[in-house]
Amino acid sequence: MPFPVLAALFTDGATQPGDTTARLAINIATFLTILCWIFLAGFLLSRLTPELRMRFSDFFGMRIFFLLWLIPITAMSFSLFFSEYFGWRPCRLCWYQRGFIYSLAVLMLIYYFKRSHVIRRIGYVLAGLCPIVSIYHVAIEINPSIEGPTCDPNNPCASPWFTSIGFLTTAGMALTASITILVLLYMSRDID
């Protein structure tokens, strides 16, 4: 499969930048988001029976702590790549989401080495607040008329940098990452 074809796998041509590197980065971020959705679906299905729950937890085992760090550090890396390499300015709500995700990247690295219920609870708070902002941001992207006067008119929250698979934006990716982190934190309570 040629590189430009691979780069156009998920991205929506009408809303994407023409740069193949940008399209490829968007596709990788989209693929990782889909993996989180698969994990979340697996988690929900595992709740059907105690045997499925135990098998699901056993499959991830101690990897949960690595994933707890990997997800926010990956989200942080992509957000920095989009803004620093491509020059896409984050809107005000993006900055709030970044604040939660960046804090989680540091906190989950500490949690990886020092398992503590206090750190886990702080993680719950950070990962629990991020979806509130993300849901509001997605709602603004869907219905720009609800955007408040606090958003910068030169960089409105209603204008996503890109749309992938027809509806996914960075706000949706942040929402997925934070919910995945919440589920992983929930699963980690049995281990630490």
C-alpha positions in Angstrom: 0.0 0.0 0.0 1.6 3.3 -1.0 2.4 5.9 1.7 -0.2 8.5 0.5 -3.0 5.8 0.4 -2.0 4.7 3.9 -2.1 8.3 5.1 -5.6 8.7 3.8 -7.0 5.6 5.6 -9.2 7.3 8.2 -9.0 11.0 7.5 -11.9 12.9 5.8 -10.5 14.4 2.7 -12.6 17.5 2.7 -11.6 18.6 6.2 -8.0 17.5 6.2 -4.8 19.4 5.5 -3.1 18.2 2.3 0.1 17.3 4.1 0.7 13.6 4.0 2.6 13.7 7.4 -0.4 15.4 9.0 -2.8 12.8 7.6 -0.6 10.0 8.8 -0.4 11.4 12.3 -4.1 11.9 12.4 -4.6 8.3 11.2 -2.3 6.9 13.9 -4.1 9.0 16.6 -7.4 7.7 15.2 -6.2 4.1 15.2 -5.1 4.4 18.9 -8.4 5.9 19.8 -10.2 3.0 18.2 -8.0 0.6 20.2 -9.2 2.4 23.3 -12.8 2.0 22.2 -12.1 -1.8 21.7 -10.6 -1.9 25.2 -13.7 -0.1 26.7 -16.1 -2.4 24.9 -14.1 -5.4 26.2 -14.3 -4.0 29.7 -18.1 -3.6 29.5 -18.5 -7.1 28.1 -16.3 -8.5 30.8 -18.7 -7.2 33.4 -21.4 -9.7 32.2 -20.0 -12.6 34.3 -17.5 -13.0 37.1 -15.5 -15.4 34.9 -15.2 -12.9 32.1 -14.3 -10.2 34.6 -11.5 -12.3 36.0 -10.1 -13.3 32.6 -10.2 -9.7 31.4 -8.3 -8.5 34.5 -5.9 -11.4 34.3 -5.1 -10.6 30.7 -4.1 -7.1 31.5 -2.6 -7.8 35.0 0.3 -5.5 35.8 0.2 -4.0 32.3 -2.5 -1.8 33.6 0.1 0.5 35.2 2.1 0.8 32.0 -1.1 1.6 30.1 -2.1 4.1 32.7 1.1 6.0 31.8 1.2 5.2 28.1 -2.3 6.6 27.2 -1.8 10.1 28.6 1.9 10.4 27.4 0.7 9.4 23.9 -2.1 11.9 24.0 0.3 14.5 25.2 2.8 13.7 22.5 0.2 13.9 19.7 -1.2 17.2 21.0 2.3 18.7 21.1 3.1 17.3 17.7 -0.1 18.8 16.2 0.5 22.2 17.8 4.3 22.5 17.7 5.1 20.7 14.4 2.1 21.7 12.4 1.4 25.0 14.2 -2.3 24.2 14.9 -3.2 26.5 17.8 -5.2 24.9 20.6 -8.4 26.7 21.6 -9.2 27.5 25.2 -11.0 24.2 25.8 -8.1 22.3 24.2 -5.8 23.9 26.8 -8.0 22.8 29.6 -8.1 19.2 28.3 -4.3 19.3 27.8 -3.9 20.4 31.4 -5.7 17.3 32.7 -4.0 14.9 30.2 -0.5 16.4 30.8 -1.0 16.2 34.6 -2.1 12.6 34.2 1.0 11.8 32.2 3.2 12.8 35.1 0.9 11.4 37.8 0.6 8.0 36.2 4.4 7.8 35.8 4.6 8.3 39.6 1.8 5.7 40.1 3.7 3.2 37.9 6.6 3.2 40.4 4.7 4.0 43.6 1.3 2.4 43.9 -0.8 4.5 46.3 -4.5 4.9 46.8 -3.9 8.7 47.2 -2.3 8.9 43.7 -5.1 6.8 42.3 -7.7 9.2 43.8 -6.0 12.2 42.4 -5.9 10.4 39.0 -9.7 9.8 39.4 -10.3 13.5 39.9 -8.1 14.6 36.9 -9.4 11.9 34.6 -13.0 12.6 35.8 -12.9 16.3 35.1 -11.4 16.0 31.6 -14.5 14.3 30.1 -16.7 17.1 31.4 -14.6 19.6 29.4 -14.4 17.2 26.4 -18.1 16.6 26.3 -18.8 20.3 26.3 -16.1 20.8 23.6 -17.6 18.1 21.4 -21.1 19.7 21.9 -19.7 23.1 20.8 -18.1 21.4 17.7 -21.5 19.9 16.9 -23.5 23.0 17.7 -21.4 26.2 17.4 -24.2 28.4 18.6 -23.6 27.2 22.2 -20.1 28.5 22.2 -19.7 31.1 24.9 -18.1 34.5 24.7 -15.0 33.2 26.6 -13.7 31.5 23.5 -11.2 33.4 21.3 -13.0 34.6 18.1 -9.7 34.2 16.2 -9.3 30.6 17.4 -12.9 29.4 18.2 -13.5 26.2 20.1 -16.1 25.2 17.5 -13.5 24.8 14.7 -11.7 21.5 15.1 -8.2 21.1 13.5 -9.4 17.9 11.8 -12.2 15.4 11.6 -11.5 11.7 11.2 -13.8 8.9 10.4 -16.6 11.4 9.9 -16.9 12.7 13.5 -13.7 12.2 15.6 -11.8 15.3 16.6 -9.1 16.0 19.2 -11.9 16.7 21.7 -13.3 13.2 21.1 -9.8 11.7 21.4 -9.3 13.5 24.7 -12.7 12.2 25.9 -11.7 8.6 24.9 -8.3 8.8 26.6 -9.7 10.2 29.9 -12.5 7.6 30.0 -10.0 4.8 29.3 -7.8 6.1 32.1 -10.7 6.1 34.5 -11.5 2.5 33.6 -7.8 1.5 34.0 -7.7 3.3 37.4 -10.8 1.4 38.4 -9.1 -1.9 37.4 -5.9 -1.0 39.2 -7.6 -0.8 42.6 -7.5 -4.6 42.9 -3.8 -4.7 42.2 -2.2 -1.9 44.2 
